[in-house]
């Protein structure tokens, strides 16, 4: 489960000036990717998300 809000909340993490999130996510520059429903090794997860940033058509 994840939660995105423009207001601070308990156990939320500030990722941008007015954006707070809770859950499994990966941040790369101006992008936030949420990992839900699958289990990946951290290195594989990072590679998958980086390939999405480099080629948004995937």
C-alpha positions in Angstrom: 0.0 0.0 0.0 1.1 3.5 -0.6 -0.2 7.0 0.0 0.6 10.3 -1.7 -0.4 13.6 -0.2 0.3 17.3 -0.6 0.0 17.6 3.2 2.3 16.2 5.9 0.9 13.1 7.7 2.2 10.6 10.3 4.9 8.3 8.9 5.0 10.2 5.6 8.3 11.0 3.9 8.8 14.4 2.3 10.1 13.7 -1.3 9.4 17.1 -2.9 8.6 20.5 -1.4 4.9 19.8 -1.2 4.6 16.1 -1.7 4.7 13.4 1.0 4.6 9.7 0.4 4.3 6.4 2.4 5.1 3.1 1.0 7.8 1.4 -1.1 9.0 3.9 -3.7 12.1 4.7 -5.7 13.0 8.3 -6.5 15.1 9.2 -9.6 15.3 13.0 -10.2 11.8 14.4 -10.7 10.3 10.9 -10.9 8.8 8.7 -8.2 8.0 5.1 -8.9 6.0 3.0 -6.6 6.7 -0.7 -6.2 3.6 -2.7 -5.4 2.4 -6.2 -6.1 5.8 -7.7 -6.9 8.9 -8.5 -5.1 12.2 -7.6 -6.7 15.8 -7.5 -5.6 16.7 -3.9 -4.9 19.3 -3.8 -7.7 16.9 -5.2 -10.3 14.2 -2.8 -9.2 16.5 0.2 -9.7 17.5 -1.1 -13.1 13.8 -1.5 -14.2 12.9 2.0 -13.0 15.9 3.6 -14.7 15.0 1.9 -18.0 11.5 3.4 -17.7 12.9 6.9 -17.2 15.2 6.4 -20.2 12.5 5.0 -22.4 9.0 6.0 -21.3 7.4 3.9 -24.1 8.2 0.7 -22.3 
